[in-house]
Amino acid sequence: MKNKFIYLICLTLLISAVGCTKESPVGPPGPQGEQGDPGKKGNTGEKGENGDDEGANVVVSDWSTQAFTGAQRKWSANITDNRITEAILDKGDVSVYVKIDGAVYELNYFTNSANIIQSVSMGKIQLQSTFDASTIEFRYILIPAGAKSTSLSSTSMGLRTEKRPSYKEYQKIYGFNN
């Protein structure tokens, strides 16, 4: 009896092993089921926070002339604006522009005969020039951190670089003219 029991166990294991090694092919998909009843309407979610208007805190100054003082090739002027904060200096952007003969240039501006440079500090933009630029118009744009489109990405030779938008691109982004 003991031998029959051992043979029965061996036969069961052999059948199980052979039966488990062979897979049958997958059958065809079944027919599409019927459309179910729509579920109950869910609860109204919590009210979200107001989103930031990404361009709301951007400052675009008017074009204005500045009173330069100095002599020979050392002239300077200051533009003061208390909206030039530590936060803008640390994480935002300040762009300064000059309009010469109807064309707009971002400072720093260099030619063979004339230079205008700028430096920005809390509450102030200092302009320095190699000539009396009192009759030339200047404009600045203050862009706080988090404002949309403070830089444009491009890829060159597999490297991603950030560049400041041009004056015309800023006009499109923030919707100002001239």
C-alpha positions as CSV (number, residue, x, y, z in Angstrom):
1,M,0.0,0.0,0.0
2,K,2.9,2.3,0.8
3,N,4.3,1.7,-2.7
4,K,1.0,2.6,-4.3
5,F,0.8,5.8,-2.4
6,I,4.4,6.8,-3.5
7,Y,3.6,5.9,-7.1
8,L,0.4,8.0,-6.9
9,I,2.3,11.0,-5.6
10,C,5.1,10.7,-8.3
11,L,2.4,10.4,-11.0
12,T,0.6,13.5,-9.7
13,L,3.9,15.5,-9.6
14,L,4.8,14.3,-13.2
15,I,1.4,15.2,-14.6
16,S,1.5,18.6,-12.8
17,A,5.0,19.4,-14.2
18,V,4.1,18.4,-17.7
19,G,0.8,20.3,-17.6
20,C,2.4,23.5,-16.3
21,T,5.1,23.7,-18.9
22,K,2.8,23.9,-21.9
23,E,0.9,27.2,-22.6
24,S,-2.1,27.4,-24.8
25,P,-2.5,30.2,-27.4
26,V,-4.6,33.2,-26.4
27,G,-8.1,33.2,-27.7
28,P,-9.8,35.9,-29.7
29,P,-11.1,38.9,-27.8
30,G,-14.7,38.8,-26.7
31,P,-17.5,41.1,-27.9
32,Q,-17.8,44.6,-26.6
33,G,-19.9,44.8,-23.4
34,E,-22.9,47.0,-23.0
35,Q,-22.6,50.6,-21.9
36,G,-23.0,50.9,-18.2
37,D,-25.2,53.3,-16.4
38,P,-23.7,56.7,-15.6
39,G,-22.5,57.0,-12.1
40,K,-23.7,59.6,-9.5
41,K,-22.4,63.1,-9.8
42,G,-19.5,63.7,-7.5
43,N,-19.2,66.4,-4.9
44,T,-18.0,69.9,-5.9
45,G,-14.3,70.3,-5.1
46,E,-12.8,73.0,-2.9
47,K,-12.3,76.4,-4.4
48,G,-8.8,76.9,-5.7
49,E,-6.6,79.8,-4.9
50,N,-6.5,82.7,-7.3
51,G,-3.8,82.3,-9.9
52,D,-1.1,84.9,-10.3
53,D,-1.4,87.2,-13.3
54,E,2.1,86.5,-14.5
55,G,2.6,89.9,-16.1
56,A,0.7,92.0,-13.5
57,N,3.8,93.1,-11.6
58,V,6.0,93.8,-14.6
59,V,7.0,97.5,-14.8
60,V,7.5,99.1,-18.2
61,S,8.6,102.7,-17.7
62,D,7.8,105.5,-20.1
63,W,10.5,106.8,-22.5
64,S,12.2,109.7,-20.8
65,T,15.3,111.8,-21.0
66,Q,17.8,111.9,-18.1
67,A,19.8,114.9,-17.0
68,F,23.4,113.8,-17.5
69,T,26.2,115.7,-15.7
70,G,29.9,115.5,-16.4
71,A,32.6,116.6,-18.8
72,Q,34.6,115.3,-21.8
73,R,34.1,111.5,-21.9
74,K,32.7,111.0,-18.4
75,W,29.0,111.7,-18.1
76,S,26.4,110.1,-15.7
77,A,22.8,110.2,-14.7
78,N,20.6,108.2,-12.2
79,I,17.1,106.8,-12.7
80,T,15.5,106.2,-9.3
81,D,12.6,103.8,-8.8
82,N,11.8,102.2,-5.4
83,R,10.3,99.3,-7.3
84,I,13.8,98.1,-8.0
85,T,13.8,95.8,-5.0
86,E,16.2,93.2,-3.6
87,A,13.8,90.5,-4.8
88,I,14.0,91.8,-8.4
89,L,17.8,92.1,-8.2
90,D,18.2,88.6,-6.7
91,K,15.6,86.6,-8.7
92,G,14.0,88.9,-11.3
93,D,15.4,90.9,-14.2
94,V,16.0,94.6,-15.1
95,S,16.4,95.6,-18.7
96,V,17.4,99.1,-19.7
97,Y,17.0,100.5,-23.2
98,V,18.1,103.6,-25.1
99,K,16.4,105.0,-28.2
100,I,18.9,106.5,-30.7
101,D,17.7,107.8,-34.1
102,G,14.5,105.9,-33.7
103,A,16.2,102.5,-33.1
104,V,16.0,100.8,-29.7
105,Y,19.1,99.2,-28.2
106,E,19.5,97.4,-24.9
107,L,22.2,98.7,-22.7
108,N,25.1,98.3,-22.5
109,Y,25.5,100.2,-25.8
110,F,28.9,100.5,-27.6
111,T,30.0,102.0,-30.9
112,N,33.4,103.2,-32.1
113,S,32.6,106.8,-30.9
114,A,30.0,106.4,-28.1
115,N,29.3,104.2,-25.2
116,I,26.5,104.0,-22.7
117,I,26.6,101.5,-19.8
118,Q,24.3,100.9,-16.9
119,S,24.5,99.4,-13.4
120,V,21.6,98.5,-11.3
121,S,21.3,98.7,-7.5
122,M,18.5,98.8,-5.0
123,G,16.2,101.6,-6.1
124,K,18.5,103.0,-8.8
125,I,19.8,102.6,-12.3
126,Q,23.1,104.4,-12.9
127,L,23.8,105.4,-16.4
128,Q,27.3,106.3,-17.6
129,S,28.2,107.6,-21.0
130,T,31.2,108.9,-23.0
131,F,29.0,111.9,-24.2
132,D,26.3,114.1,-22.9
133,A,23.2,111.8,-23.5
134,S,20.7,114.3,-21.9
135,T,18.7,114.5,-25.2
136,I,18.4,110.7,-25.6
137,E,15.4,108.7,-24.3
138,F,15.7,105.8,-22.0
139,R,13.3,103.1,-20.8
140,Y,13.5,100.2,-18.4
141,I,11.6,97.0,-17.7
142,L,11.4,95.5,-14.2
143,I,10.4,91.8,-14.2
144,P,9.9,90.1,-10.9
145,A,10.7,86.5,-10.3
146,G,7.9,84.2,-11.5
147,A,6.7,86.6,-14.3
148,K,6.2,84.9,-17.6
149,S,8.9,84.6,-20.2
150,T,11.8,86.2,-18.5
151,S,14.1,84.1,-20.7
152,L,13.9,82.1,-23.9
153,S,15.4,78.6,-24.2
154,S,17.3,77.5,-27.2
155,T,19.4,74.4,-28.0
156,S,22.7,74.6,-29.8
157,M,24.9,71.6,-30.3
158,G,22.9,69.7,-27.7
159,L,23.4,72.4,-25.0
160,R,20.4,74.3,-23.6
161,T,21.0,78.0,-23.1
162,E,18.9,80.8,-21.7
163,K,18.8,84.2,-23.3
164,R,16.9,87.4,-22.5
165,P,14.1,88.2,-24.9
166,S,14.7,91.1,-27.3
167,Y,12.8,94.4,-26.9
168,K,10.3,93.3,-29.6
169,E,9.7,90.0,-27.8
170,Y,9.1,91.8,-24.6
171,Q,6.6,94.0,-26.4
172,K,4.7,90.9,-27.6
173,I,4.9,89.2,-24.2
174,Y,3.7,92.1,-22.1
175,G,1.6,94.0,-24.7
176,F,3.2,97.5,-24.7
177,N,3.9,99.7,-27.7
178,N,6.7,102.0,-28.9
